[in-house]
């Protein structure tokens, strides 16, 4: 695959700040050709297993492309060549624990994260990993207690601090404590989003408000800041996970024309773009179409797209907890539909969810609602 050099970037109207062709090529590989870049970083790690920068780049590349096993295994391959004497050994364990969690090895993930925290209680990535374990196992009360008890360790120190607050807010939504979730949005997540203005902070803010509205909770005019951000940034399509949240942010600003522009932009990219994100437009385009259907109350359209697509959505990147927003989108479309068949689909999805997460007040609430609808239709 061709990788543009400095002159070609300039010809595209995007001059980079380096005169180095190699730097320009690596920048392109990083943002558009993650798989190829990851192979380069993996080759570096074969000869230099302690190169934490190469490891971190590969690790986040796999995260962005939804390759859970590779998130785990890129650490697994170098771990035996590290030991506790290395100053970053605890950090490596924290990285490893998240890979274990993303491959559903929850007990091992929790054990490994706790080992990392024994070495450094301020390791926010290990804390983040435990947050995921608690979410995926339905241990939200325990997760709430854990984050509350350790907040002084992880809150002041890391770029991921506010994402951990996002996890904490999810516990509140699961438990039906919507005011607490909204308070965390107002006091932590929204101010961080306004201050830093990154795409990643936008996804946290958007996802949290969307989940609250799924529950019928009124969030007032809080979409306005997110909408302004989404419509005033270039749509580069470098991460499909962000594209989905971009459309959500535009839609909840009640500007369906702008939402159509986002979808058209992605379709144009699918036809004319290049790199890994072009490869997965077979997933990302219909996903955005499903979101748009939901926004105009075409719930059948959302269901018809997402039901066969849902096991492919991992390709857009992010974690299981982050991508759960799309499981919830399908579920709430089925609940809100007036078609009795869709209500049975909703019940089936909730039963499935119950098997994977034994304790879930959210499932209890929604099952009661769905069962009442089904009983009324008999």
Secondary structure, 3 states (H helix, E strand, C coil): CCCCCHHHHHHCCCCCCCCCHHHHHHHHHHHHCHHHHHHHHHHHHHHCCCCHHHHHHHHHHHHHCCCHHHHHHHHHHHHCCCCCCCCCHHHHHHHHHHHHHHCCCHHHHHHHHHHHHHHCCCCHHHHHHHHHHHHHCCCHHHHHHHHHHHHHHHCCCCCCHHHHHHHHHHHHHHHCCHHHHHHHHHHHHHHHHHHHCCHHHHHHHHHHHHHHHHCCCCCCCCHHHHHHHHHCCCCCCCCHHHHHHHHHHHHHCCCHHHHHHHHHHHHHHHHHCCCHHHHCHHHHHHHHHHHHHHHCCCHHHHHHHHHHHHHHHHHHCCCHHHHHHHHHHHHHHHHHCCCHHHHHHHHHHHHHHHHHCCCCHHHHHHHHHHHHHHHHHC
